[in-house]
Amino acid sequence: MREVNRQELENIKGGFSVWMGVGIAALVVFFSGVLEGITNPDKCGG
């Protein structure tokens, strides 16, 4: 086993990034809002 230097470490592709997690969370929240709107319609205003 050998130790990789900083440049080699930055060139590694793949894995799970923070932005991927944020994107997945945003999609889950969006689709849960859509599903709630379909199943529980409520008029805006009064």
GUMAR-381732 format. One record per atom (N, C-alpha, C): z, x, y; residue in one letter; residue number from 1. Coordinates in Angstrom, 3 decimals, always signed. Layout:
+----------+----------+----------+--------+-----+
:        Z :        X :        Y : residu : num :
+----------+----------+----------+--------+-----+
:        Z :        X :        Y :      a : NUM :
...
+----------+----------+----------+--------+-----+
This chain:
+----------+----------+----------+--------+-----+
:        Z :        X :        Y : residu : num :
+----------+----------+----------+--------+-----+
:   +0.000 :   +0.859 :   -1.172 :      m :   1 :
:   +0.000 :   +0.000 :   +0.000 :      m :   1 :
:   +0.000 :   +0.903 :   +1.232 :      m :   1 :
:   -0.797 :   +0.511 :   +2.238 :      r :   2 :
:   -0.832 :   +1.324 :   +3.456 :      r :   2 :
:   -0.523 :   +0.461 :   +4.668 :      r :   2 :
:   -0.086 :   +1.109 :   +5.712 :      e :   3 :
:   +0.261 :   +0.416 :   +6.953 :      e :   3 :
:   -0.987 :   +0.275 :   +7.818 :      e :   3 :
:   -1.227 :   -0.923 :   +8.348 :      v :   4 :
:   -2.388 :   -1.133 :   +9.213 :      v :   4 :
:   -1.987 :   -0.887 :  +10.665 :      v :   4 :
:   -2.952 :   -0.386 :  +11.415 :      n :   5 :
:   -2.651 :   -0.136 :  +12.832 :      n :   5 :
:   -2.907 :   -1.399 :  +13.650 :      n :   5 :
:   -2.631 :   -1.337 :  +14.927 :      r :   6 :
:   -2.728 :   -2.511 :  +15.799 :      r :   6 :
:   -4.143 :   -3.067 :  +15.867 :      r :   6 :
:   -5.150 :   -2.190 :  +15.933 :      q :   7 :
:   -6.539 :   -2.645 :  +16.035 :      q :   7 :
:   -6.959 :   -3.379 :  +14.762 :      q :   7 :
:   -6.605 :   -2.841 :  +13.617 :      e :   8 :
:   -6.943 :   -3.514 :  +12.364 :      e :   8 :
:   -6.214 :   -4.849 :  +12.247 :      e :   8 :
:   -4.991 :   -4.922 :  +12.731 :      l :   9 :
:   -4.213 :   -6.139 :  +12.680 :      l :   9 :
:   -4.832 :   -7.231 :  +13.552 :      l :   9 :
:   -5.365 :   -6.860 :  +14.711 :      e :  10 :
:   -5.995 :   -7.829 :  +15.605 :      e :  10 :
:   -7.337 :   -8.321 :  +15.069 :      e :  10 :
:   -7.967 :   -7.564 :  +14.181 :      n :  11 :
:   -9.275 :   -7.942 :  +13.631 :      n :  11 :
:   -9.167 :   -8.839 :  +12.414 :      n :  11 :
:   -7.981 :   -9.113 :  +11.928 :      i :  12 :
:   -7.812 :   -9.977 :  +10.768 :      i :  12 :
:   -8.110 :  -11.413 :  +11.175 :      i :  12 :
:   -8.996 :  -12.052 :  +10.432 :      k :  13 :
:   -9.386 :  -13.432 :  +10.717 :      k :  13 :
:   -8.756 :  -14.361 :   +9.685 :      k :  13 :
:   -8.538 :  -15.616 :  +10.093 :      g :  14 :
:   -8.024 :  -16.603 :   +9.162 :      g :  14 :
:   -6.573 :  -16.931 :   +9.449 :      g :  14 :
:   -6.013 :  -17.775 :   +8.616 :      g :  15 :
:   -4.623 :  -18.164 :   +8.793 :      g :  15 :
:   -4.495 :  -19.412 :   +9.644 :      g :  15 :
:   -3.295 :  -19.665 :  +10.086 :      f :  16 :
:   -2.973 :  -20.867 :  +10.845 :      f :  16 :
:   -2.577 :  -20.461 :  +12.253 :      f :  16 :
:   -3.333 :  -20.895 :  +13.258 :      s :  17 :
:   -3.022 :  -20.535 :  +14.634 :      s :  17 :
:   -2.215 :  -21.642 :  +15.306 :      s :  17 :
:   -1.613 :  -21.309 :  +16.409 :      v :  18 :
:   -0.820 :  -22.279 :  +17.169 :      v :  18 :
:   -1.723 :  -23.393 :  +17.683 :      v :  18 :
:   -2.916 :  -23.054 :  +18.129 :      w :  19 :
:   -3.828 :  -24.060 :  +18.677 :      w :  19 :
:   -4.296 :  -25.030 :  +17.606 :      w :  19 :
:   -4.409 :  -24.554 :  +16.371 :      m :  20 :
:   -4.771 :  -25.453 :  +15.282 :      m :  20 :
:   -3.645 :  -26.466 :  +15.048 :      m :  20 :
:   -2.422 :  -26.014 :  +15.125 :      g :  21 :
:   -1.281 :  -26.915 :  +14.965 :      g :  21 :
:   -1.213 :  -27.939 :  +16.075 :      g :  21 :
:   -1.477 :  -27.504 :  +17.311 :      v :  22 :
:   -1.478 :  -28.429 :  +18.446 :      v :  22 :
:   -2.596 :  -29.456 :  +18.296 :      v :  22 :
:   -3.758 :  -29.036 :  +17.848 :      g :  23 :
:   -4.876 :  -29.952 :  +17.662 :      g :  23 :
:   -4.606 :  -30.982 :  +16.582 :      g :  23 :
:   -4.011 :  -30.549 :  +15.477 :      i :  24 :
:   -3.685 :  -31.483 :  +14.402 :      i :  24 :
:   -2.642 :  -32.481 :  +14.868 :      i :  24 :
:   -1.627 :  -32.007 :  +15.597 :      a :  25 :
:   -0.589 :  -32.913 :  +16.110 :      a :  25 :
:   -1.182 :  -33.918 :  +17.086 :      a :  25 :
:   -2.104 :  -33.475 :  +17.940 :      a :  26 :
:   -2.737 :  -34.386 :  +18.895 :      a :  26 :
:   -3.553 :  -35.459 :  +18.177 :      a :  26 :
:   -4.258 :  -35.078 :  +17.130 :      l :  27 :
:   -5.041 :  -36.060 :  +16.370 :      l :  27 :
:   -4.138 :  -37.075 :  +15.672 :      l :  27 :
:   -3.025 :  -36.620 :  +15.133 :      v :  28 :
:   -2.097 :  -37.538 :  +14.466 :      v :  28 :
:   -1.530 :  -38.540 :  +15.468 :      v :  28 :
:   -1.130 :  -38.055 :  +16.645 :      v :  29 :
:   -0.583 :  -38.942 :  +17.674 :      v :  29 :
:   -1.637 :  -39.933 :  +18.151 :      v :  29 :
:   -2.867 :  -39.462 :  +18.350 :      f :  30 :
:   -3.942 :  -40.335 :  +18.805 :      f :  30 :
:   -4.227 :  -41.441 :  +17.799 :      f :  30 :
:   -4.385 :  -41.074 :  +16.532 :      f :  31 :
:   -4.714 :  -42.077 :  +15.524 :      f :  31 :
:   -3.553 :  -43.016 :  +15.245 :      f :  31 :
:   -2.322 :  -42.541 :  +15.390 :      s :  32 :
:   -1.197 :  -43.461 :  +15.221 :      s :  32 :
:   -1.161 :  -44.458 :  +16.384 :      s :  32 :
:   -1.539 :  -44.043 :  +17.579 :      g :  33 :
:   -1.636 :  -44.969 :  +18.713 :      g :  33 :
:   -2.738 :  -45.992 :  +18.518 :      g :  33 :
:   -3.854 :  -45.554 :  +18.005 :      v :  34 :
:   -4.957 :  -46.487 :  +17.729 :      v :  34 :
:   -4.536 :  -47.496 :  +16.674 :      v :  34 :
:   -3.896 :  -47.025 :  +15.612 :      l :  35 :
:   -3.446 :  -47.920 :  +14.550 :      l :  35 :
:   -2.402 :  -48.910 :  +15.068 :      l :  35 :
:   -1.505 :  -48.444 :  +15.910 :      e :  36 :
:   -0.509 :  -49.349 :  +16.488 :      e :  36 :
:   -1.184 :  -50.384 :  +17.388 :      e :  36 :
:   -2.170 :  -49.980 :  +18.144 :      g :  37 :
:   -2.887 :  -50.918 :  +19.004 :      g :  37 :
:   -3.631 :  -51.979 :  +18.232 :      g :  37 :
:   -4.143 :  -51.615 :  +17.072 :      i :  38 :
:   -4.858 :  -52.583 :  +16.240 :      i :  38 :
:   -3.875 :  -53.553 :  +15.588 :      i :  38 :
:   -2.753 :  -53.036 :  +15.085 :      t :  39 :
:   -1.831 :  -53.876 :  +14.332 :      t :  39 :
:   -0.861 :  -54.655 :  +15.238 :      t :  39 :
:   -0.650 :  -54.192 :  +16.464 :      n :  40 :
:   +0.305 :  -54.835 :  +17.344 :      n :  40 :
:   -0.302 :  -54.947 :  +18.752 :      n :  40 :
:   -1.332 :  -55.783 :  +18.921 :      p :  41 :
:   -1.961 :  -55.886 :  +20.241 :      p :  41 :
:   -0.999 :  -56.515 :  +21.258 :      p :  41 :
:   -0.954 :  -55.957 :  +22.432 :      d :  42 :
:   -0.075 :  -56.444 :  +23.500 :      d :  42 :
:   -0.873 :  -56.410 :  +24.787 :      d :  42 :
:   -0.821 :  -57.490 :  +25.548 :      k :  43 :
:   -1.591 :  -57.545 :  +26.773 :      k :  43 :
:   -0.979 :  -56.640 :  +27.835 :      k :  43 :
:   -1.842 :  -56.020 :  +28.617 :      c :  44 :
:   -1.376 :  -55.179 :  +29.712 :      c :  44 :
:   -0.988 :  -56.071 :  +30.901 :      c :  44 :
:   -0.068 :  -55.609 :  +31.694 :      g :  45 :
:   +0.348 :  -56.386 :  +32.865 :      g :  45 :
:   +1.345 :  -57.456 :  +32.477 :      g :  45 :
:   +1.181 :  -58.643 :  +32.993 :      g :  46 :
:   +2.192 :  -59.628 :  +32.680 :      g :  46 :
:   +1.629 :  -60.957 :  +32.539 :      g :  46 :
+----------+----------+----------+--------+-----+
